[in-house]
Amino acid sequence: MRNTSDLVKEMLEEAKKTFLVAIAVGFPTETKFVFSSGKVPLNDLNKLVKLGGHPIGLLRFDKENTIIQGSYRPFSEYEPEPWAGKYLEGLLENTPEIMILSQQPDLTDY
């Protein structure tokens, strides 16, 4: 697995081309997100990894007028794993909730 700073750089690079990008961090019973709009996304990701989370891939949200369209891409480490794409695709069913989470003022309190 690449280091967290490389993953955050990849997210921020992707975010230059769209409305919002999030790293999906998997835990055994839940998923947490690190958002490109966060104050210090690297710190957010490092905290989640220290808690046992695994960064699986990127969720990308494109906005046109009031319509938000989501897409996903597993990190290269997980691309060969069929479950990774299904996992990320399933997260997009929660796009409204993810958008609300992205607006929270402080995501560093886990």
Phi, psi and omega in degrees: 000136176293164180284163186296327179295324176294321180293319178293319177301317178298317179297313183293326176295316178296324183293339178296339186255007187204181183287312184202145174227144178226143169270125175273123182246114184272138172237166182303327184237003181199173176234136174246163184230145171245122187259145177296338180274358181293157180295314181221077185301329179296317177298318179301313181293317179300319179297316181294321178294319178297333178277000177103008180282155179238117177292118186262319182179189183253139167252129182245136180236116177260139182238128175230112188058245180254006182263129176247125180246128181258150172216172184216161175206119176295150172297154186306328179296334183252357181306320181288348184272114181302327182294332185296314178296319179296319179300309181294320178300318179297326179296329181295342175295344180254027183307314180301319180292322179295321177298320178296315178301323182293342181268356180294139186293326183222112183262007185271355178267095183254000000 
